[in-house]
């Protein structure tokens, strides 16, 4: 035995492994106490202690014991109560908004159970209760929840019936892309905040787009806002490329309900419109396409001119079609 026991840093499992290895070496009766101590990296008195354990408790005495650790300050019942309190919402507990911060949770624990944890321990408790840090979905204050619930319970099933009968479902919307760009997180050396250059101008281009249940994606981008005649041209484009019955789901924007658009739809037997509840963009999956473009295509991108912005958008439209993003979005929106 010429080498010392490895590794130098021992975990609880490795400490047990060293003791069991000592047992194997002891059974050979070929080494003295000092030799065993030097090889295993312990004192001779430790070897004597292990031998004493073996004589009085047997070989199991060298196995790792089960440690229970310190008992939690909050018992199981209290933790379930805490979970219920948090699910009630922060505003119920006197906070000015609905967000839960670590310090707010700590305050709730202290007020209800008279236990004041360190904020790091509060994070561990939250993870154990099934909570995680998330970016909230934004909802319009003007939204009518009852109208949204009614639409989901009544209109959406009717749309799905038409889809099952062979109709193509189309989600349509407009969006603007500005020269100001979108800033997103990036890696940088700690303490050295990166700088992203961008135009201070609000010049922008507008895009009208649509995704279909067949996985198709259509878009038209121009400088300036869209008007009723532009919507009609885009609907004609969809009619040209999508066969059979078409149901277009769109919001309540004025250009979608203009007399010209209404008259055009009335004259097209293959085409019908279904309007979403007011202030409910989360019901339109194409919003996720816009978010994908702003985050993954335009994120930290500095366009100096509208031509550069439109060129970058063309790259994004190709990527949206390549990854078949519309089909993936609609699969989750309209489960079979």
NUFIMI-585735 format. One record per residue: y, z, x of N, C-alpha, C in turn; residue in one letter. Coordinates in pm, whole numbers, padded with zeros to 5 digits, always signed. Atoms other than C-alpha are relative to their C-alpha. Example, Ala and Ser with C-alpha at 12.3 -4.5 7.8 and 13.67 -1.06 7.14 Angstrom:
2
-00119+00000+00089-00450+00780+01230+00120+00000+00090a;-00119-00006-00082-00106+00714+01367+00109+00073-00077s;
END
This chain:
336
-00119+00000+00085+00000+00000+00000+00124+00000+00089x;-00117+00010-00087+00301-00128+00192+00129-00025-00077x;-00120+00033+00078+00539-00240-00084+00030+00110-00100x;-00039-00097+00101+00739-00017-00316-00019-00060-00139x;+00017+00041+00140+00696-00030-00691+00126-00076-00047x;-00109+00081+00055+00911-00295-00867-00016-00006-00152x;-00139+00023-00042+01139-00345-01052+00072+00131+00028x;-00074-00121-00036+01404-00105-00929+00062+00067-00123x;-00053-00058+00123+01558-00060-01277-00112+00003-00103x;+00117-00016+00087+01295+00077-01513+00041+00031-00143x;-00019-00029+00141+01300+00060-01888-00102+00104-00043x;+00095-00098+00052+01111+00304-02107-00144-00053+00009x;+00134+00062-00008+00818+00061-02121-00048-00007+00144x;+00039+00010-00141+00820+00011-01744-00032+00136+00060x;+00034-00134-00047+00823+00386-01682-00142+00036-00040x;+00137-00025+00044+00506+00410-01889-00098-00082+00083x;+00087+00086-00080+00357+00118-01698-00023+00058+00139x;+00015-00060-00132+00424+00296-01368-00095+00119-00005x;+00091-00116+00010+00250+00614-01486-00145-00044-00018x;+00137+00048+00022-00052+00416-01607-00056-00065+00126x;+00046+00058-00126-00064+00228-01279-00039+00111+00099x;+00035-00117-00082-00065+00565-01102-00141+00047-00035x;+00134-00042+00043-00372+00653-01311-00106-00090+00060x;+00097+00093-00059-00550+00339-01189-00019+00027+00149x;+00009-00027-00143-00466+00417-00827-00071+00132+00027x;+00060-00132-00020-00573+00779-00868-00152-00008-00012x;+00144+00011+00022-00916+00674-00991-00073-00056+00121x;+00065+00054-00120-00983+00490-00663-00023+00108+00105x;+00010-00112-00093-00942+00823-00474+00016-00045+00145x;-00017+00056-00134-00826+00617-00175+00136+00031+00061x;-00137-00021-00048-00467+00743-00142+00040+00145-00016x;-00050-00137+00006-00299+01070-00070+00119+00009-00096x;-00113-00020+00091-00029+01225-00287+00127-00062+00056x;-00121+00055-00061+00242+01123-00038+00001-00151-00005x;+00008+00146+00006+00118+00763-00026+00030-00051-00141x;-00026+00039+00138+00120+00741-00405+00148+00014-00033x;-00141-00024+00028+00469+00889-00420+00088-00109+00063x;-00080+00102-00068+00608+00640-00165-00016-00136-00068x;+00026+00130+00061+00446+00340-00333+00065-00011-00139x;-00052+00004+00137+00554+00433-00685+00148+00032-00007x;-00142-00026-00002+00903+00531-00579+00039+00129-00067x;-00031-00129+00061+00888+00893-00696-00021+00109+00106x;+00022-00113-00090+00881+01236-00539-00145+00046-00008x;+00137-00052-00001+00553+01404-00440-00019+00101-00113x;+00011-00098+00108+00631+01675-00696-00027-00068-00135x;+00026+00075+00123+00629+01409-00970-00147-00036-00009x;+00144+00031-00002+00279+01303-00863-00080+00123-00038x;+00070-00125+00033+00169+01665-00886+00014+00030-00150x;-00020-00022+00143+00320+01693-01236-00090-00092-00082x;+00087+00094+00073+00132+01380-01351-00146+00045+00007x;+00138-00048-00015-00195+01521-01211-00024+00121-00090x;+00013-00120+00085-00132+01850-01395-00015-00041-00146x;+00011+00049+00138-00081+01660-01721-00138-00057-00027x;+00132+00060+00019-00403+01467-01670-00108+00107-00016x;+00103-00104+00007-00606+01785-01613+00004+00073-00134x;-00012-00085+00119-00471+01967-01920+00014-00079-00131x;-00022+00075+00124-00389+01684-02169-00076-00132-00007x;+00072+00126+00002-00601+01386-02070+00090-00118+00033x;-00073+00120-00042-00497+01026-01994+00114-00036-00095x;-00107+00032+00096-00285+01002-02312+00133+00066+00039x;-00122-00072-00037-00037+01241-02149+00096-00087+00081x;-00086+00087-00079+00093+00957-01930+00061-00114-00082x;-00057+00104+00085+00174+00728-02224+00138+00043-00050x;-00136-00028+00046+00531+00699-02354-00004+00072-00134x;-00009-00071+00127+00619+00941-02629+00096-00073-00094x;-00087+00062+00100+00786+00832-02949+00124+00086-00017x;-00125-00075+00015+01151+00931-02961+00065-00035-00134x;-00060+00022+00132+01318+00972-03298+00150-00022+00011x;-00144+00015-00015+01673+00976-03164+00075+00099-00087x;-00084-00092+00075+01963+01159-03315-00001-00037-00148x;+00001+00025+00144+01951+01195-03692+00135-00057-00042x;-00127+00058+00043+02214+00974-03863+00082+00098-00082x;-00087-00090+00076+02514+01156-04005-00003-00032-00148x;+00011+00042+00140+02488+00952-04325-00147-00019-00035x;+00140+00013+00042+02154+00995-04500-00017-00130-00079x;+00028+00124+00071+01983+00709-04683+00073-00012-00133x;-00068+00003+00130+02126+00804-05022+00150-00021+00018x;-00142+00017-00024+02476+00828-04879+00033-00143+00042x;-00023+00138-00042+02443+00486-04720-00005-00095-00119x;+00006+00082+00122+02341+00333-05052+00126+00019-00084x;-00126-00026+00071+02642+00502-05211+00115-00074+00067x;-00105+00070-00074+02865+00361-04938-00005-00150-00029x;+00013+00143+00030+02727+00011-04998+00056-00033-00138x;-00051+00022+00135+02805+00043-05368+00153+00009-00002x;-00145-00016-00005+03158+00165-05292+00067-00123+00061x;-00058+00117-00065+03224-00128-05061-00009-00124-00088x;+00016+00116+00089+03091-00379-05313+00099+00004-00117x;-00101-00009+00106+03350-00251-05562+00128-00072+00039x;-00119+00067-00047+03619-00411-05346+00101+00097+00058x;-00095-00087-00070+03893-00274-05121+00114+00045-00091x;-00113-00035+00085+04162-00280-05390-00033+00115-00095x;+00041-00112+00086+03960-00041-05608+00024+00133+00071x;-00016-00123-00079+03996+00213-05326+00142+00016+00053x;-00140-00023-00031+04373+00182-05302+00060-00085+00108x;-00054+00087-00104+04414-00090-05039+00073-00118-00064x;-00084+00102+00064+04673-00363-05100-00064-00137-00017x;+00067+00129+00016+04433-00658-05063-00150+00022+00001x;+00145-00011+00020+04062-00736-05096-00081+00004+00129x;+00075+00009-00125+03972-00746-04726-00044+00138+00048x;+00053-00123-00059+03754-00481-04562+00015-00009+00151x;-00005-00013-00145+03849-00388-04205-00085+00121+00041x;+00079-00113-00048+03654-00146-03986+00070+00132-00027x;-00075-00124+00021+03931+00113-04013+00003+00038-00148x;+00002-00031+00142+03938+00083-04392-00135+00059-00042x;+00133-00053+00032+03562+00138-04414-00013+00142+00056x;+00003-00135-00059+03597+00435-04178+00074+00098-00090x;-00078-00087+00088+03861+00577-04413-00077+00033-00127x;+00080-00025+00121+03633+00537-04716-00112+00100+00030x;+00107-00093-00038+03348+00713-04534+00056+00141+00015x;-00059-00132-00022+03577+00997-04433+00042+00066-00130x;-00048-00058+00125+03728+01044-04779-00114+00041-00094x;+00108-00028+00094+03396+01037-04966-00107+00095+00056x;+00109-00079-00058+03160+01208-04720+00048+00102+00103x;-00057-00091-00100+03397+01401-04490-00067-00017+00136x;+00058+00034-00130+03240+01224-04192+00088-00109+00061x;-00093+00094-00061+03472+01047-03951-00065-00062+00125x;+00067+00070-00109+03290+00793-03732+00099-00074+00089x;-00074+00093-00085+03418+00596-03436-00015-00140-00059x;+00002+00133+00062+03502+00239-03537-00121-00083+00046x;+00117+00075-00047+03219+00100-03318-00124+00038-00079x;+00116-00044+00078+02965+00311-03509+00010-00050-00143x;-00017+00055+00135+03115+00196-03838-00051-00144-00005x;+00050+00138-00005+03039-00163-03733-00152-00002-00006x;+00147-00005+00003+02675-00068-03669-00050+00033-00139x;+00040-00037+00135+02651+00096-04010+00013-00120-00094x;-00022+00117+00086+02795-00215-04177-00109-00105+00022x;+00108+00095-00028+02541-00439-04002-00131+00049-00061x;+00123-00055+00056+02260-00207-04108-00004-00010-00153x;-00007+00011+00147+02381-00227-04470-00002-00145-00046x;+00006+00140+00038+02367-00607-04460+00134-00071-00003x;-00132+00063-00004+02738-00677-04405+00019-00076+00131x;-00036+00076-00120+02876-00931-04157+00144-00044-00012x;-00138+00048+00001+03221-01052-04056+00001-00146-00045x;-00003+00134+00055+03305-01364-04258+00143-00041-00031x;-00128+00052+00044+03600-01587-04330-00007-00023-00150x;+00010+00012+00146+03669-01557-04704+00032-00141-00048x;-00039+00121+00070+03678-01859-04932+00131+00027-00074x;-00129-00019+00063+04030-01909-05061-00004-00053-00143x;-00008+00040+00140+04084-01924-05438+00145+00006-00046x;-00137+00003+00052+04405-02016-05619+00022+00115-00097x;-00034-00110+00090+04575-01725-05790+00015-00050-00144x;-00020+00057+00133+04649-01959-06082-00131-00041-00067x;+00128+00044+00057+04280-02039-06134-00043+00090-00115x;+00053-00073+00115+04127-01939-06469-00151+00014+00017x;+00145-00016-00023+03781-01791-06392-00084-00036-00122x;+00075+00032+00121+03673-01831-06756-00015-00151-00016x;+00007+00145+00009+03756-02202-06749-00100-00057+00100x;+00096+00044-00102+03557-02245-06427-00143+00029-00046x;+00134-00038+00047+03257-02057-06573-00044-00090-00115x;+00033+00088+00112+03272-02266-06891-00037-00140+00049x;+00028+00133-00055+03282-02590-06690-00138-00005+00065x;+00130-00005-00067+02981-02485-06483-00114+00010-00102x;+00106-00023+00099+02782-02379-06791-00016-00114-00099x;+00006+00104+00103+02866-02672-07019+00013-00141+00055x;-00025+00136-00048+03011-02975-06840-00097-00042+00109x;+00088+00035-00112+02804-02964-06521-00141-00036-00045x;+00133+00042+00047+02468-02969-06708+00001-00139-00064x;-00010+00133+00060+02586-03276-06903+00009-00107+00109x;-00009+00095-00111+02678-03448-06577-00136-00020+00065x;+00132+00009-00062+02335-03368-06434-00097-00080-00088x;+00084+00081+00090+02171-03520-06745+00025-00148+00022x;-00032+00140-00025+02355-03846-06685-00055-00045+00135x;+00055+00031-00133+02251-03831-06320-00150-00023-00008x;+00145+00016+00017+01887-03784-06422-00035-00129-00073x;+00025+00124+00077+01920-04085-06656+00029-00124+00082x;-00022+00115-00088+02017-04308-06362+00143-00027+00037x;-00141+00020-00035+02395-04276-06341+00026+00046+00143x;-00043-00042-00134+02569-04242-06005+00120+00093-00016x;-00107-00098+00006+02789-03937-05965+00091-00018+00121x;-00099+00023-00105+03110-03986-05766+00103+00112-00003x;-00103-00103-00012+03339-03707-05642+00119-00061+00073x;-00119+00068-00052+03694-03833-05580+00112+00101+00022x;-00112-00089-00028+03998-03668-05424+00093-00067+00101x;-00097+00046-00100+04309-03728-05211+00032+00114+00096x;-00034-00099-00102+04414-03553-04892+00105-00059+00094x;-00097+00044-00098+04695-03571-04637-00035+00049+00139x;+00023-00036-00140+04662-03567-04256+00131-00015+00074x;-00133-00004-00060+04974-03468-04063-00007-00012+00152x;-00010+00004-00146+05089-03529-03707+00001+00140+00061x;-00001-00138-00052+05120-03148-03673-00138+00042+00047x;+00136-00028-00047+04743-03140-03632-00054+00134-00045x;+00070-00123+00034+04497-02856-03667-00042+00071+00127x;+00039-00079-00117+04447-02579-03412-00128+00075-00031x;+00126-00073+00018+04095-02442-03374-00033+00076+00127x;+00036-00083-00115+03931-02193-03141-00065-00083+00110x;+00060+00066-00115+03828-02300-02791-00027+00104+00108x;+00030-00092-00110+03686-02137-02477+00111-00004+00104x;-00100-00011-00107+03930-02016-02211-00025+00130+00075x;+00014-00123-00076+03947-01753-01939+00066+00115-00073x;-00053-00117+00069+04002-01407-02081+00140+00033+00053x;-00137-00032-00037+04373-01324-02084+00087-00121+00026x;-00077+00122-00022+04480-01688-02042-00008-00086-00126x;+00002+00071+00128+04562-01824-02387+00026-00148+00021x;-00023+00145-00018+04520-02204-02393+00113-00049-00088x;-00112+00059+00075+04805-02423-02516-00043-00138-00047x;+00029+00131+00058+04753-02719-02751+00133-00063-00041x;-00123+00070+00034+05040-02968-02768-00014-00069-00135x;+00003+00066+00130+05130-03112-03105+00140-00036-00043x;-00129+00042+00052+05409-03292-03282+00052+00102-00100x;-00062-00087+00099+05655-03084-03482+00032-00076-00128x;-00032+00084+00116+05694-03375-03723-00103+00019-00111x;+00089-00009+00115+05550-03358-04073-00047-00138-00046x;+00047+00133+00039+05486-03735-04080-00150+00003-00021x;+00142-00007+00031+05148-03793-04235-00048-00131-00062x;+00066+00107+00075+04903-04043-04379-00078+00064-00113x;+00075-00050+00115+04728-04004-04713-00131-00077-00011x;+00132+00060+00016+04362-04071-04781-00052+00029-00140x;+00076-00019+00123+04183-04126-05110-00145-00029+00035x;+00140+00014-00039+03809-04081-05076-00094+00038-00112x;+00102-00031+00100+03487-04050-05270-00136+00008+00068x;+00139-00009-00042+03130-03940-05205-00088-00017-00123x;+00088+00027+00113+02839-04048-05423-00135+00067+00019x;+00133-00060-00008+02499-03906-05506-00100-00090+00071x;+00085+00091-00078+02354-04211-05329+00025+00016+00149x;-00029-00023-00140+02500-04080-05003+00108-00090+00056x;-00105+00090-00047+02783-04333-04988+00133+00075+00016x;-00133-00057-00021+03132-04255-04863+00100-00114+00003x;-00107+00099+00005+03442-04457-04950+00132+00068+00030x;-00133-00056-00027+03799-04407-04829+00100-00111+00018x;-00113+00088-00026+04136-04575-04816+00113+00087+00052x;-00106-00078-00064+04410-04447-04583+00127-00083+00008x;-00127+00071-00004+04776-04540-04603+00113+00096+00034x;-00120-00079-00025+05122-04422-04506+00075+00015-00131x;-00065-00023+00129+05276-04260-04811-00098+00049-00103x;+00085-00058+00104+05146-04091-05124-00062-00108-00088x;+00067+00091+00093+04903-04255-05365+00063+00013-00138x;-00050+00003+00137+05013-04356-05715-00109-00057-00091x;+00098+00046+00097+04835-04460-06033-00064-00134+00034x;+00060+00129-00034+04790-04828-05932-00094+00006+00120x;+00091-00016-00116+04635-04717-05600-00133+00059-00043x;+00124-00058+00052+04382-04506-05789-00083-00106-00070x;+00071+00107+00070+04293-04806-06006-00067-00094+00100x;+00059+00087-00103+04240-05024-05697-00122+00066+00065x;+00113-00070-00062+04014-04759-05547-00119+00006-00095x;+00108+00000+00098+03810-04729-05869-00064-00138-00010x;+00055+00135-00001+03771-05108-05868-00090-00021+00121x;+00081+00010-00123+03642-05084-05512-00135+00069-00020x;+00125-00072+00027+03382-04826-05622-00088-00080-00094x;+00078+00081+00095+03276-05045-05917-00065-00120+00068x;+00053+00116-00071+03224-05334-05678-00124+00036+00082x;+00105-00038-00095+02994-05137-05446-00107+00093-00059x;+00097-00091+00061+02812-04903-05685-00048-00061-00132x;+00050+00060+00124+02586-05058-05953-00026+00105-00108x;+00039-00087+00110+02508-04914-06296+00112+00091-00047x;-00096-00093+00055+02678-04630-06479+00056+00091+00109x;-00068-00082-00101+02932-04431-06277+00077+00112-00070x;-00076-00114+00050+03063-04082-06354+00083+00054+00115x;-00091-00045-00105+03369-03989-06148+00052+00139-00034x;-00049-00137+00016+03448-03619-06107+00124+00015+00087x;-00126-00008-00072+03810-03552-06006+00088+00109-00061x;-00086-00109+00047+04091-03301-06044+00103-00051-00101x;-00094+00031+00106+04378-03294-06291+00134-00052+00050x;-00125+00053-00053+04641-03458-06068+00059-00103-00097x;-00067+00090+00093+04900-03658-06262-00041-00145+00018x;+00038+00139-00022+04798-03988-06097-00138-00031-00055x;+00133+00021+00058+04444-03937-06230+00003-00012-00151x;-00009+00001+00146+04566-03904-06588+00113-00091-00050x;-00107+00090+00042+04837-04171-06595-00051-00097-00107x;+00038+00093+00107+04840-04418-06885-00074-00122+00055x;+00063+00118-00060+04748-04704-06652-00146+00029+00037x;+00137-00037-00039+04440-04521-06516-00086+00018-00125x;+00075-00022+00124+04332-04413-06866-00037-00132-00065x;+00026+00131+00060+04364-04769-06997-00105-00077+00080x;+00098+00070-00083+04168-04906-06700-00141+00053-00025x;+00132-00061+00021+03879-04659-06747-00054-00035-00138x;+00043+00035+00136+03870-04732-07122-00058-00141-00005x;+00047+00138+00000+03818-05099-07046-00122-00026+00086x;+00119+00014-00086+03529-05038-06804-00116+00077-00061x;+00113-00066+00069+03205-04967-06990-00089+00078+00096x;+00087-00070-00096+03027-04856-06670+00063+00127+00054x;-00075-00104-00067+03292-04602-06578+00046+00108-00097x;-00054-00112+00077+03375-04254-06713+00051+00105+00098x;-00061-00104-00083+03584-03964-06579-00032+00138-00056x;+00018-00140+00037+03508-03591-06581+00097+00082+00084x;-00102-00075-00071+03797-03363-06494-00047+00142+00029x;+00032-00137-00041+03748-03039-06301+00097+00098-00065x;-00096-00100+00047+03906-02713-06420+00120+00004+00095x;-00118-00008-00087+04263-02667-06290-00019+00101+00114x;-00001-00089-00118+04298-02511-05943-00141+00043+00040x;+00138-00033-00039+03925-02529-05865-00054-00103+00099x;+00047+00099-00097+03889-02749-05553-00138+00032+00057x;+00132-00036-00054+03578-02553-05449-00114-00065-00076x;+00103+00069+00079+03389-02740-05724-00017-00146+00041x;+00006+00139-00043+03450-03072-05549-00053-00006+00144x;+00060-00002-00135+03214-03124-05249+00076-00083+00103x;-00071+00081-00098+03442-03386-05092+00102+00083+00077x;-00089-00090-00073+03671-03096-04997-00062+00040+00133x;+00068-00036-00125+03408-03013-04734+00007-00113+00101x;-00021+00113-00091+03445-03364-04592+00138+00010+00063x;-00135-00016-00055+03818-03307-04555+00004+00113+00103x;+00002-00112-00094+03753-02971-04390-00070-00038+00130x;+00073+00048-00118+03501-03134-04152+00092-00086+00087x;-00090+00088-00075+03759-03395-04054+00107+00081+00073x;-00109-00077-00060+04037-03144-03989-00050+00091+00112x;+00051-00094-00099+03815-02906-03794-00066-00072+00118x;+00083+00060-00105+03579-03135-03599+00056-00130+00057x;-00055+00127-00048+03773-03461-03569+00144+00018+00049x;-00141-00016-00034+04138-03353-03562+00032+00134+00066x;-00023-00130-00060+04094-03001-03425+00047-00011+00145x;-00060+00002-00134+04317-02957-03116+00032-00141+00051x;-00033+00138-00038+04388-03334-03121+00149-00023-00022x;-00144+00024+00008+04747-03435-03051+00025-00150-00017x;-00036+00139+00028+04841-03764-03219+00151-00013+00010x;-00144+00016-00020+05183-03885-03107+00062-00096-00101x;-00050+00096+00100+05212-04162-03366-00099-00005-00116x;+00089+00017+00115+05069-04238-03707-00113-00098+00032x;+00106+00094-00039+04879-04527-03548-00113+00071+00074x;+00102-00078-00070+04701-04285-03314-00079+00087-00097x;+00067-00084+00099+04625-04056-03608-00099-00082-00081x;+00089+00084+00080+04477-04340-03813-00120-00047+00082x;+00111+00040-00086+04267-04454-03515-00101+00112+00015x;+00090-00115-00011+04127-04104-03476-00076+00022-00131x;+00066-00015+00130+04053-04089-03847-00111-00102-00017x;+00105+00102+00012+03856-04415-03826-00127+00044+00072x;+00116-00057-00071+03632-04248-03568-00069+00104-00087x;+00056-00104+00087+03587-03958-03809-00075-00057-00118x;+00069+00059+00116+03499-04179-04106-00136-00056+00042x;+00128+00052-00049+03229-04348-03898-00101+00113+00022x;+00090-00112-00026+03088-04010-03797-00051+00060-00131x;+00042-00052+00131+03084-03889-04160-00114-00083-00056x;+00107+00087+00050+02874-04192-04253-00125+00011+00086x;+00114-00005-00092+02652-04162-03944-00087+00123-00024x;+00076-00124+00020+02551-03800-04008-00040+00018-00147x;+00032-00004+00143+02516-03876-04383+00044+00133-00062x;-00056-00125+00049+02737-03580-04458+00008+00006-00153x;-00007-00006+00147+02794-03677-04827-00132+00035-00065x;+00131-00028+00060+02421-03675-04904-00038+00145+00020x;+00033-00140-00027+02379-03333-04740+00081+00093-00089x;-00085-00086+00084+02672-03187-04930-00046-00001-00145x;+00036+00011+00140+02560-03320-05268-00140+00055-00028x;+00133-00057+00018+02200-03207-05213+00010+00149-00031x;-00018-00143+00028+02321-02846-05205+00080+00022-00127x;-00083-00016+00119+02570-02904-05486-00080-00030-00127x;+00079+00040+00116+02320-03070-05720-00148+00013+00032x;+00143-00019-00033+01976-02917-05648-00088-00063-00106x;+00091+00066+00094+01684-03096-05805-00071+00103-00088x;
END
